[in-house]
Amino acid sequence: MEVSPVELLIFQPTPFCNLNCTYCYLPDRKDKRVMDVGIVRTTVEKLKEEQLLAPGLGIIWHAGEPTVVRPEQYAAYFAPIREVLGDLEYVQHFQTNGTLIDDHWCEFIAEHQIAVGVSIDGPGYIHDRSRKSWSGRGTLDKTLRGIQALKKHDIPFHTISVIGEASLDHAKEIYDFLVSLEPVLIGFNVEEQEGVNQTSTLANRSDRVERFFQELYDCARGNAFEPPIREFENACGAIAAGGGSSTNQQVYPYGILTVSVDGAFTTFSPELLGMSAKKYGALEIGNVKTDSFREALQTPKYHQLASDIFAGVKRCEETCDYFDVCGGGAPANKLFETGSFAVAETNFCEQHLKIPVRIVLNDLETTLAGAGKAFPAPKAGDKARRISPWE
């Protein structure tokens, strides 16, 4: 498979997180190491030398909590990025729990035009069930304080909310709450069986997840889809574009590159970094301090991972009616749910991708049928920009 220039570059500035969310997949959230500036410089220098940089690059600081690293350290990270990338178009992203955002952070974010996503699950009776401090206390008040700081400084932000079993009967309340915060976009991640989170409260609840998303859609439709909901935006774009695996960054090498605090890197799903599996061992494919990105794709480790991932994509193509709007699924979810990359459907596929697509298709077909028109087939070859779960 052709090597893609990197579209999403994800740096893990620290594994540490100041929260202890019940559904988190990360194993080392008390590890307080901080990424050395040299790893950032080496990463972008090698990507440039090896011609692996895509225009419109997204650079995401994510996993643990990025804002436990102070703005002054990010200024040190950003300097070599700016120097090496030069005129290349790129955008920096923070995905944050918001609890540490203050005026100083807002001034830095505004100065560097950082795109901000805030993780917030809904009203307190939803959010505080899962998004807790290490002492077990709810964190909604601190997250809202951070959001108010962003709004005070006129910094746009989007939200990402994790849907768990406790959310399923409260779609309208969650939607109304999130809309009241005035985000530019609302995103939802279903709780996943992934990493150290080895079970999901949504197992065997896809019918209720579908009712939840349908109620969200009805609420958003009644509000003229302002703000837009990421899952339905992605569904509309995917239906219009088609294209199969050409639209799925997770199933081709270096569509996404993820770099750990110590320089280890992997591709395909970001959630693979720092994890291991019985069949493959550790799931990184190299380290920026010692390895070439292109040469890492010639190693036995990479070929073992890629062979099974591509087999899973092929299986999706052969068996799944949604392939043209998905492109082969998420390798991490396949591995953590089934123990293998070489499979097709997962709970994550059904709940996070198929359900929103079905809801949008049903609405389009009903609307067009009412107007006496046939639903037009998607145009193959058009590419849609999907809004990533990590930004």
C-alpha positions as CSV (number, residue, x, y, z in Angstrom):
1,M,0.0,0.0,0.0
2,E,1.2,3.5,-0.9
3,V,2.7,5.5,2.0
4,S,0.7,8.6,2.8
5,P,2.2,11.9,3.9
6,V,1.3,12.4,7.6
7,E,-2.1,14.2,7.9
8,L,-2.3,13.9,11.7
9,L,0.8,14.1,13.9
10,I,-0.1,13.3,17.5
11,F,2.4,14.1,20.2
12,Q,2.1,12.7,23.8
13,P,3.8,15.5,25.7
14,T,3.2,13.5,29.0
15,P,1.4,10.3,30.0
16,F,0.3,12.0,33.2
17,C,-3.3,13.1,33.6
18,N,-4.8,15.0,36.6
19,L,-8.0,13.1,36.2
20,N,-8.9,9.4,36.7
21,C,-11.8,8.9,34.3
22,T,-13.4,5.5,34.7
23,Y,-13.4,4.6,31.0
24,C,-9.8,5.8,30.1
25,Y,-7.8,3.4,28.0
26,L,-4.4,4.7,28.9
27,P,-2.2,2.6,31.3
28,D,0.3,5.1,32.7
29,R,-1.7,8.1,33.8
30,K,0.4,8.7,36.9
31,D,3.7,8.8,34.9
32,K,4.9,12.5,35.1
33,R,7.6,12.4,32.5
34,V,7.5,15.3,30.0
35,M,8.6,15.1,26.4
36,D,12.0,16.5,25.6
37,V,12.1,19.3,23.0
38,G,14.7,17.2,21.0
39,I,12.0,14.6,20.3
40,V,9.8,17.2,18.7
41,R,12.6,18.6,16.6
42,T,13.8,15.2,15.5
43,T,10.3,14.1,14.5
44,V,9.6,17.1,12.3
45,E,13.1,17.2,10.8
46,K,12.8,13.5,9.8
47,L,9.4,13.9,8.4
48,K,10.6,16.8,6.3
49,E,13.7,15.0,5.1
50,E,11.7,11.9,4.2
51,Q,9.0,13.9,2.4
52,L,6.2,12.7,4.7
53,L,4.5,16.0,5.5
54,A,1.0,16.7,4.1
55,P,-0.2,20.3,3.5
56,G,-2.9,21.1,6.1
57,L,-1.1,19.0,8.7
58,G,-2.9,18.7,12.1
59,I,-0.5,18.5,15.1
60,I,-2.4,17.2,18.1
61,W,-1.2,17.3,21.7
62,H,-3.1,14.6,23.4
63,A,-3.0,11.6,25.9
64,G,-2.5,12.3,29.1
65,E,-3.7,15.8,29.8
66,P,-1.7,18.2,27.7
67,T,-2.2,21.2,29.9
68,V,-0.3,19.7,32.9
69,V,2.7,20.7,30.8
70,R,3.1,24.5,31.1
71,P,2.8,27.0,28.2
72,E,6.5,27.8,28.4
73,Q,7.3,24.2,27.5
74,Y,5.0,24.3,24.6
75,A,6.7,27.5,23.4
76,A,9.9,25.5,23.4
77,Y,8.1,22.7,21.4
78,F,6.6,25.1,18.9
79,A,9.9,26.9,18.0
80,P,11.5,24.0,16.1
81,I,8.1,23.1,14.5
82,R,7.8,26.6,13.2
83,E,11.5,26.6,12.1
84,V,11.4,23.2,10.3
85,L,7.9,23.4,8.8
86,G,8.4,26.9,7.4
87,D,5.6,27.8,5.0
88,L,3.8,24.5,5.3
89,E,0.3,25.0,6.4
90,Y,-0.5,23.3,9.8
91,V,-2.8,23.7,12.8
92,Q,-1.9,22.9,16.4
93,H,-4.7,21.2,18.5
94,F,-5.2,20.6,22.2
95,Q,-7.7,18.0,23.4
96,T,-8.1,18.9,27.1
97,N,-10.2,18.2,30.1
98,G,-10.3,22.0,30.7
99,T,-9.7,21.9,34.4
100,L,-6.4,23.7,34.2
101,I,-7.4,26.4,31.7
102,D,-6.9,29.9,33.1
103,D,-6.1,33.4,31.7
104,H,-2.4,32.6,31.2
105,W,-3.3,29.5,29.2
106,C,-5.9,31.5,27.2
107,E,-3.3,34.1,26.3
108,F,-1.0,31.4,25.0
109,I,-3.7,29.6,23.1
110,A,-4.8,32.8,21.4
111,E,-1.2,33.9,20.6
112,H,-0.5,30.5,18.8
113,Q,-4.0,30.1,17.3
114,I,-4.4,26.6,18.9
115,A,-7.6,24.8,18.1
116,V,-9.2,23.6,21.4
117,G,-11.4,20.6,22.2
118,V,-12.8,20.2,25.7
119,S,-13.8,16.8,27.1
120,I,-17.1,17.2,28.9
121,D,-19.8,14.5,29.2
122,G,-22.9,16.5,30.0
123,P,-24.6,17.8,33.2
124,G,-23.0,17.0,36.6
125,Y,-25.1,13.8,37.1
126,I,-23.5,12.4,33.9
127,H,-20.1,14.1,33.8
128,D,-19.2,13.5,37.4
129,R,-20.0,9.8,37.3
130,S,-17.0,9.1,35.2
131,R,-14.8,12.2,34.9
132,K,-13.3,12.2,38.5
133,S,-10.2,13.5,40.1
134,W,-7.7,11.0,41.6
135,S,-9.4,11.6,45.0
136,G,-12.7,10.5,43.5
137,R,-14.4,13.9,43.3
138,G,-16.4,15.1,40.3
139,T,-14.7,17.7,38.0
140,L,-17.5,19.4,36.2
141,D,-17.1,22.7,38.1
142,K,-13.4,22.9,37.2
143,T,-14.1,22.1,33.5
144,L,-16.8,24.8,33.3
145,R,-14.4,27.3,34.9
146,G,-12.0,26.5,32.1
147,I,-14.7,26.9,29.4
148,Q,-15.6,30.3,30.9
149,A,-12.0,31.4,30.6
150,L,-12.0,30.3,26.9
151,K,-15.2,32.3,26.3
152,K,-13.9,35.3,28.2
153,H,-10.9,35.4,25.8
154,D,-13.1,34.8,22.7
155,I,-11.4,31.5,22.0
156,P,-13.6,29.1,20.0
157,F,-13.8,25.5,21.2
158,H,-15.5,22.3,20.4
159,T,-16.6,19.6,22.9
160,I,-16.2,15.8,23.0
161,S,-18.5,13.8,25.2
162,V,-18.1,10.1,26.0
163,I,-21.4,8.2,25.9
164,G,-21.7,5.5,28.5
165,E,-24.7,3.5,29.8
166,A,-25.6,6.3,32.2
167,S,-26.0,8.7,29.2
168,L,-28.4,6.7,27.2
169,D,-31.7,8.0,28.7
170,H,-30.6,11.6,28.7
171,A,-29.9,12.6,25.1
172,K,-31.9,15.8,25.2
173,E,-30.6,16.9,28.6
174,I,-27.0,16.3,27.4
175,Y,-27.6,18.1,24.1
176,D,-29.3,21.1,25.7
177,F,-26.5,21.3,28.2
178,L,-23.7,21.2,25.6
179,V,-25.5,23.7,23.3
180,S,-25.7,26.1,26.3
181,L,-21.9,26.2,26.4
182,E,-21.8,27.7,22.9
183,P,-19.2,25.3,21.3
184,V,-18.5,25.5,17.6
185,L,-19.0,21.8,17.2
186,I,-20.2,18.9,19.4
187,G,-18.6,15.5,19.2
188,F,-19.5,12.2,20.8
189,N,-17.3,9.2,21.5
190,V,-18.9,5.9,22.5
191,E,-17.3,4.2,25.5
192,E,-14.8,1.7,24.0
193,Q,-13.4,-1.6,25.1
194,E,-9.8,-0.5,24.6
195,G,-6.4,-0.6,26.3
196,V,-6.8,-1.0,30.0
197,N,-10.5,-0.3,29.8
198,Q,-11.3,-4.0,29.0
199,T,-15.1,-3.7,29.2
200,S,-17.6,-1.2,28.0
201,T,-20.9,-0.3,29.6
202,L,-22.4,-0.2,26.1
203,A,-21.8,-3.9,25.3
204,N,-25.1,-5.4,24.0
205,R,-26.8,-2.0,24.1
206,S,-26.6,-0.9,20.5
207,D,-30.4,-0.6,20.3
208,R,-30.3,2.0,23.1
209,V,-27.3,3.7,21.5
210,E,-29.3,4.1,18.3
211,R,-32.2,5.6,20.2
212,F,-29.8,8.0,21.9
213,F,-28.3,9.2,18.6
214,Q,-31.7,9.4,17.0
215,E,-32.9,11.7,19.8
216,L,-29.7,13.8,19.4
217,Y,-30.4,14.0,15.7
218,D,-34.0,15.1,16.2
219,C,-32.8,17.8,18.7
220,A,-30.1,19.0,16.4
221,R,-32.5,19.1,13.4
222,G,-34.9,21.2,15.4
223,N,-32.1,23.6,16.1
224,A,-31.0,23.8,12.4
225,F,-27.9,21.7,13.3
226,E,-26.3,24.7,15.1
227,P,-23.9,23.9,16.5
228,P,-23.2,20.9,14.2
229,I,-22.7,17.4,15.6
230,R,-19.5,15.8,14.5
231,E,-20.9,12.3,14.0
232,F,-23.6,13.5,11.6
233,E,-21.3,15.9,9.8
234,N,-18.9,13.0,9.2
235,A,-21.8,10.8,8.1
236,C,-23.0,13.3,5.6
237,G,-19.5,13.9,4.2
238,A,-18.8,10.1,4.0
239,I,-22.1,9.5,2.2
240,A,-21.4,12.3,-0.3
241,A,-17.8,11.2,-0.9
242,G,-17.7,7.4,-0.8
243,G,-14.2,6.2,-1.6
244,G,-13.7,3.3,0.8
245,S,-10.3,3.1,2.5
246,S,-9.0,6.3,0.8
247,T,-11.0,8.3,3.4
248,N,-9.9,6.3,6.4
249,Q,-6.7,7.7,8.0
250,Q,-6.4,4.7,10.3
251,V,-5.9,2.0,7.6
252,Y,-3.0,3.3,5.6
253,P,0.6,3.9,6.8
254,Y,1.4,7.3,8.2
255,G,-2.1,8.8,7.6
256,I,-1.7,9.2,11.3
257,L,1.7,9.2,13.2
258,T,1.7,9.0,17.0
259,V,4.8,9.8,19.0
260,S,5.1,8.9,22.7
261,V,6.8,10.9,25.5
262,D,10.0,9.0,24.9
263,G,10.0,9.1,21.1
264,A,8.4,5.7,20.4
265,F,6.1,5.9,17.4
266,T,3.4,3.9,15.6
267,T,0.9,4.5,12.8
268,F,-2.7,3.3,12.1
269,S,-4.8,3.9,15.3
270,P,-3.2,6.3,17.9
271,E,-4.5,4.0,20.7
272,L,-2.0,1.3,19.7
273,L,0.9,3.4,21.1
274,G,2.1,2.1,24.4
275,M,0.0,-1.0,24.2
276,S,1.0,-4.6,23.5
277,A,-0.8,-7.7,22.3
278,K,0.1,-11.4,22.7
279,K,0.5,-12.0,18.9
280,Y,2.6,-8.8,18.2
281,G,4.3,-7.8,21.4
282,A,4.7,-4.0,21.8
283,L,2.8,-2.2,19.1
284,E,5.2,0.6,18.4
285,I,7.2,0.3,15.1
286,G,10.2,2.5,16.0
287,N,11.7,5.4,17.9
288,V,12.3,8.8,16.4
289,K,15.7,9.0,18.2
290,T,17.1,6.0,16.3
291,D,14.8,5.0,13.4
292,S,13.8,6.3,10.0
293,F,10.1,6.5,9.4
294,R,10.3,5.0,6.0
295,E,12.7,2.3,7.1
296,A,10.4,1.4,9.9
297,L,7.9,0.2,7.3
298,Q,10.4,-2.4,6.1
299,T,10.7,-4.1,9.5
300,P,9.2,-7.5,10.3
301,K,7.1,-5.9,13.1
302,Y,5.5,-3.5,10.7
303,H,4.8,-6.1,8.1
304,Q,3.2,-8.3,10.7
305,L,0.9,-5.5,11.9
306,A,0.1,-4.2,8.4
307,S,-0.6,-7.6,6.9
308,D,-3.3,-8.3,9.4
309,I,-4.7,-4.8,9.3
310,F,-5.0,-4.9,5.5
311,A,-6.6,-8.3,5.7
312,G,-9.2,-6.8,8.1
313,V,-9.8,-3.9,5.6
314,K,-10.3,-6.5,2.8
315,R,-12.7,-8.4,5.0
316,C,-14.7,-5.2,5.6
317,E,-14.8,-4.5,1.9
318,E,-16.1,-8.0,1.2
319,T,-18.7,-8.3,3.9
320,C,-19.9,-4.8,5.0
321,D,-22.4,-2.6,3.2
322,Y,-20.9,0.4,5.0
323,F,-17.4,0.0,3.5
324,D,-17.7,3.0,1.2
325,V,-18.5,5.3,4.1
326,C,-16.0,3.8,6.5
327,G,-13.1,2.4,4.6
328,G,-12.2,-0.6,6.8
329,G,-12.9,0.3,10.5
330,A,-10.5,1.2,13.3
331,P,-7.6,-1.3,13.8
332,A,-7.4,-0.6,17.6
333,N,-11.0,-1.4,18.2
334,K,-10.7,-4.6,16.2
335,L,-7.7,-5.7,18.2
336,F,-9.0,-4.8,21.6
337,E,-12.5,-6.2,21.0
338,T,-11.6,-9.4,19.2
339,G,-7.8,-10.0,19.7
340,S,-7.2,-9.7,16.0
341,F,-6.8,-7.0,13.3
342,A,-7.9,-9.3,10.6
343,V,-11.6,-9.0,11.3
344,A,-14.5,-6.9,10.1
345,E,-17.3,-5.5,12.3
346,T,-16.9,-4.4,15.9
347,N,-19.2,-2.9,18.5
348,F,-17.4,0.4,17.9
349,C,-18.2,0.2,14.1
350,E,-21.9,-0.4,14.8
351,Q,-22.3,2.2,17.5
352,H,-20.0,5.0,16.4
353,L,-20.2,4.8,12.6
354,K,-23.1,2.7,11.3
355,I,-25.8,4.2,13.6
356,P,-25.1,7.9,12.6
357,V,-24.9,6.9,8.9
358,R,-28.3,5.1,9.1
359,I,-29.9,8.0,10.8
360,V,-28.7,10.5,8.2
361,L,-29.6,8.2,5.3
362,N,-33.1,7.6,6.7
363,D,-33.7,11.3,7.0
364,L,-32.3,12.0,3.5
365,E,-34.4,9.3,2.0
366,T,-37.6,10.4,3.8
367,T,-37.0,14.1,2.8
368,L,-36.2,13.3,-0.8
369,A,-39.1,10.8,-1.1
370,G,-41.4,13.5,0.2
371,A,-40.2,15.8,-2.5
372,G,-40.8,13.1,-5.2
373,K,-37.0,12.6,-5.8
374,A,-34.9,9.5,-5.7
375,F,-31.9,9.5,-3.3
376,P,-28.8,10.2,-5.4
377,A,-25.9,7.8,-5.2
378,P,-22.7,9.1,-3.6
379,K,-20.1,10.3,-6.1
380,A,-17.1,8.0,-6.0
381,G,-13.7,9.8,-5.9
382,D,-14.8,12.8,-3.9
383,K,-12.9,13.1,-0.7
384,A,-14.3,14.4,2.5
385,R,-12.4,15.8,5.4
386,R,-13.4,13.8,8.4
387,I,-13.3,15.4,11.8
388,S,-11.1,13.2,13.9
389,P,-12.0,11.7,17.3
390,W,-8.7,13.1,18.6
391,E,-9.1,16.8,17.7
